[in-house]
Amino acid sequence: MPFPRLDVRPQLWCAACGYVFPILVLLALFGTGVLPAQSPNDSAEAIAAWYQDDHTRKLLGFAGGAVGLGLLGPLTIAITIQMFRIEGRSPAMALLNLAAGTFTWVLTIVPMIILCATAFRPDRNPEITQFGHDLGWIMFFMGFAPFAAQDVAIAVAILRDRSRRPVFPRWLAWFNLWVGFLFAPAIVIPFFHVGPFTYRGVLAFWIPTLIYGLWAIVMAFYTQRAIRDQEREENGDPATPTAPAAGDRTAEPVAA
Amino acid sequence: MRPFPIFLEPPGGTTAAPSGAAAAAAQPTAPRPRAGQRGWVPGEPGLWVFLLGDMTMFGVFFVAFLVQRGEDPATFAHSREALTVAVGAINTVVLLTSSLLVALAVRAHRDGARERSRGLVAGAAACGALFAVIKVAEWATKLADGHHPDSDLFFTYYYLLTGVHFLHVLIGGCVLTFWLRRLGRAPRAGEERVVEGCASYWHMVDLLWVVLFPVLYLSAT
């Protein structure tokens, strides 16, 4: 029974969100000066004063961050579909990737909303503003913990892909494991008020933030490549007559 | 009607039977360079993305520690004296021994001495377990003496750095167990690469400790 041509364009759009998302988020958060966050060591009055000063710009920053982080979901979806191709009928890692990615998606947008609410009434009791500030940023960076599960899921799926034409390159598995390890320090954020592990320190903030952006761009690129491979396999490609026929992704182990 | 959505279909579709063996024969893979030859990488090249990346992360940890120590040398020097250098030194010897056993196991594996290799890996795993026991006992002693992670910044770093390293040791234990199980089964194609990958990870765990020990226990401000 012939099937209609596979339309991979929505998948490609989803994956392309991975290029836009880090740029949009970093522009919104750094461009408006809401990142790096005010130090956890500052007094409640200093933090309240920061929110009072030009508070529309801060609201714009948090709202822009929430919009940008919204694009994280589509990237997760595209990665999940390509992981289905690896795992076939036993897609445990693909679904773990989907669940963990969705959780990270929510747990990074919610803090932006909390920070918006913190900036919403700049003239309230400073201690409440300080609490909103702490809650928002601690949740934002600690919310990356399930992201480590997503990295491990992707890595396990790639390493177990024993077909002759793997969906993703193998080194991408090790890259994902490394990124997962890098996010481990974010767990210690609530223990620190000064130093590199606070929510504005180099280890818990700068490295994860920038590496996360890099991860999204790298994953978007290789997911798009995998989607184009899928299109060639299932539709055939007249432009490249050597393109392998459908079903070439056999479970045949590779002789290393 | 298809039984599965397209992405859940068995590889090769529900109709066409895959001819994997014939296809594999048609595409010979280039021979892998032998150990010591030009172009040879222990394990698989992609693994080194992880290993070098992980060591870079520890490098940043060490730099952060040294920078903060520079800001408050008196506290760091005083708290460092509460550590027992002998315990750290014993653990260093234990890990170095395990690394030697792992290196000998890889050599035995290359020589085809599977049983000897298995014994050596088991020895390395035992050393790893000994390291973990000593580490936990050390933590318990320090906690009993009233040195908590929030006592001062030195102890924050002490628990954090040794804790993250301990996590690496635990994962290393899983890696060595996996290696042992593999050696208990019939040899497989490409096994040497897996064995080298496991060994490379364990050497990294050892190397990290060899840097961590002098930074935390020995170096005066």
Interface residues (C-beta under 8 A of the other chain):
Chain A: L6 I81 F84 R85 G88 R89 P91 S163 R164 P169 R170 W171 L172 A173 W174 F175 L177 W178 F181 L182 A184 P185 V188 F191 F192 G195 P196 F197 V202 L203 I207 E234 A246 G247 D248 R249 T250 A251 E252 P253 V254 A255 A256
Chain B: F4 I6 F7 L8 E9 P10 P11 G12 G13 A16 P18 G20 A21 A23 A24 Q27 T29 R32 E44 P45 G46 L47 W48 V49 F50 G53 D54 M57 V60 F61 A64 V67 Q68 P149 D150 L153 T156 L160 V164 L167 A189 G190 R193
